[in-house]
């Protein structure tokens, strides 16, 4: 499996599952010892609001390819 295939599968997860996965990855990387559940819930709520705004045409999204391309450049 390539990183691109993994990325596509991860981005297809439901938002609450994706948020939990991100929290676990951050914890695993040692950047934080414990992700506060309240913060996780707030991020899930924010993601749902942004999704709703995108669905209603209030905001425009950008492709995951563009996001990860910019992230790779930033991390180099």
Secondary structure, 3 states (H helix, E strand, C coil): CCHHHHHHHHHCCCHHHHHHHHHHHHHHCCCCCCCCHHHHHHHHHHHHHHHHHHHCCCCCCCCHHHHHHHHHHHHC
